[in-house]
Amino acid sequence: MALRRRPDIEILGSSVVHTGPIFQVVRERLRLPSGLEQDVEVVVHSGAVAIAALDEQGRLALVRQYRHAAGDWLVEIPAGRVEVGEDRLVAAKRELEEETGLRARRWSLLREFFAAPGFCSEWLSLYLAEELERVQTGRLAHDADEELEASFAAPADVLRDSRDAKTLVAAALVSARAPRGS
């Protein structure tokens, strides 16, 4: 895991404050081109994928899971971490199957964005997955520490009810797409 660097930003000092299995926390002192100096702490993350999986009725596949940082159960689109060196589309296909028991015949990249750039380097790739099919045999199991409940909802309902940023972005992007045949 490494931070992206701009050549016009001078790093005056850098230290790793914490290293865990999912991310590092790095403390840095930097100087902007204007001369302004800043002290920052950044969660350095290997990145993630998220999947806007649409069924034949145009509903999004969702998973309900407990998120301790939020202190609640959240309903989200399927998503997961990208291992260092892993192809992002391969990771997206894996996460969709693990979390929902679905596979898709058609994939496209909807958007890439920073999840929380004020403090985290996580770069998220959001894929559109269509022509879904339920995995009948040999399904990939979800991670041992996950308790998931899968469902589907219309993008408008997701926009109204979701409290998760990547899920809101996915529902908004899917809602903004031109209807088929246009």
N, C-alpha and C positions, 0 to 999 in steps of 0.2 A: 504494500500500500504506500502510495506516495502522493504528496500534494502537487497540484498543477502549479507551475511557476511562470510568472511573467518576467521578462528580462528587465523591465523598467522598475520593478519593485526590489529594493535591497533588503535582504534578510540580515539583520544585525545579530540575531541569536536564535537558536532553536534547540528545544529539548523535548524528549518524549516523556510525558507525565504518566501515562498509563498504556499498557499493552494488554489487550484481551483477545479472545478468540474471534470476535466480530469486528473490532475497530481498535484504533489507537487514539489517544488524545495527545496533541502536540501543542506546546506553548511556544510562541514566537514573538520576537520584537522585530518590526519591519519599518522601513522608511519609504513613504510614497514619493513620487517624482516632485511633488510640491515641497518636500522636506518634512512634512508631518510624520511623526513617529507614532506607531500604534503597538500596543500589546494585545495579542489575540490568543485565544485557545480554539483549536479546531479538532473536531472529531474526524479522523481520517478513516474513510470507509471504502471498501473495494468496489462498491456500486451495487445496483439492484436492477431487477426487471419487474415489470408489472404487466398484466394482461387484461385487455378489454375484450373478453370472449363473448361474442354475440351468438345467441341461438336463433332459430328460424323466425321467431316472433320479434327479434330485435331487442331481446332482453339481455342484460349483462349477467354473467356468472359472478357470484359473490361468495365470500366465505365469512362466517362469523367466528371471531376468536377473541380471547382475552388479551388486552394490551395493558401491561402493568404501568407503563409510563403515563397512559391516559386514565388508569384506574377504572377501566370499564371494558365491556365487551363491545367491539366495533365490527361493523359490517364493511368489508373491503373487497376490492377486486383481488384475484390471486396475484401474489407477488413473492419475491424472495431475493436473497443475496446472490450475487455473481461471485463465484470463486475466482481467485487470482488466476488469470490466464484462460478462463473459461469463455467460450463464445456466448454472446448474450442471447442469441436466438435459441441456442441449445438450452441455456438456462431457463428461458421463458417456457419452452415446451415441457421441460422437466417440472417446473413449478405448477403449470396448469394441470398436468396429470396428477402430481402428488396431492395437490390441494383440493381438486374437484373431481378427479376420476375422468376427466375429459381430454380428448385430443382434438386438434383442428387440422383440417386439410389445407386451409389457406391462411397465410401469415403475412402481415406487413407492419412496418415500423410506423407508428402514429406520431411519436414525438419523443425527444430526449430533453431532460431538464434536471436542474439541481433540486433536490427535495427540500432542503433547508439551508440555503447558502450563507446565512448569517453565522453559522457555527459548524456546519458539516459539509464535507467534500463529496457526499454521496451523489453520484450521477445516475439518474434513473432512465432506463429505456422502456418506453411504453409501447407495447405491441398490440395490434388488432388481430384477433384470432376468430376465424369464421369457418363455417361448415363443420360444426362440432359433432363429435361422436363419443358416446360413452365407451370407456375401455371395459371390455368384457372379461378378459383374462390377462394375467401378468401385469396388473396395474402397479405402478410405482407407489409405494406407501409414503404418506407424509412423514415429516420429521418426528422422532419419538417425543419431543417436547412440545408438540403442537396438538391442540384439541380444536378441531374445525367442524363447522356445520355449513354445508354448501346450500345455495339457493340461487334463484334468478329474480331480477327485478327490472322494470322498465327504466331507461336512463332518466326520465323525468322524475320518477320516484326516488332514484338514487340522488339526484341533484337536490331534491327537497329534504331528504332524510340523512344523508351521509355526513359524517364528521371527520372523514379521512381525506387528506389533500389529494393523494394520487387517484383515489376513487372519484373525487369530484372533477379532477382534470379529465379523467377517462370519460366520465358521463357527459361532460360538456363537449369534448371533442367528437364523441360519437353522435351526440345530438346535433352538432353543427354540420355534420357530413351531408352532402347532397343525397336525396333519395336515389335509390337504384333506378337506372333507366333514364336519368335526367341528363 
